């Protein structure tokens, strides 16, 4: 039954996560990951001060909100440089041999995937094809919804929000929370949401690839 295949894929996801966490530190335990969390927290605090200003009309709340949103953009833009510094040894290794890093990452989860591939080989070919079709439809539907929400951010990143902030900054004393400035607050949140969605889509692609490999082997055997 297809339900058993889905259970197997769920177990594979949990096992892979456990295996990766043993050999590779969690992203949010790294300096770049902590910077991402700080950025998100600063955006949240900035939104709270913005709401406080709208409710009380106290200018100091508005100024704190603007300063914190600027700090959040600085934090977001600094993350690639923090990541480069933190992974400088890995980067030097990748420069000399770019493929070796990807091979090492793949080797971490290979034993688990081999075991679950054997499990999938024991399932009926029709159930595997049905599961593959369902996963591909779910992935395509999810990608479509994500592109509607954050499609442009994939092309421009945080730039629209930064431009909106710059456009409003020259009138700091009389600044109002119009739709232009609202973009500066919304873009960082959508940016984080887009990263999460892309990671989810990459998981879809991994399981689809595993199912295709299993189906090909069962078809030719």
Protein Blocks (a to p, Z undefined) as FASTA:
>chain_A
ZZlmmmmmmmmmmmmmmmmmmmpccfklpmklmmmmmmmmmmmmmmmmmmmmmmnopakl
mmmmmmmmmmmmmmmmmmmmmmmmmmmmmmmmmmmmmmlmmmmmmmmmmmmmmmmmmmmm
mpcfklmmmmmmmmmmmmmmmmmmmmmmmmmmmmnommlmmmmmmmmmmmmmlgccdfkl
mmmmmmmmmmmmmmmmmmmmmmmmmmmmmmmmmmmmmmmZZ
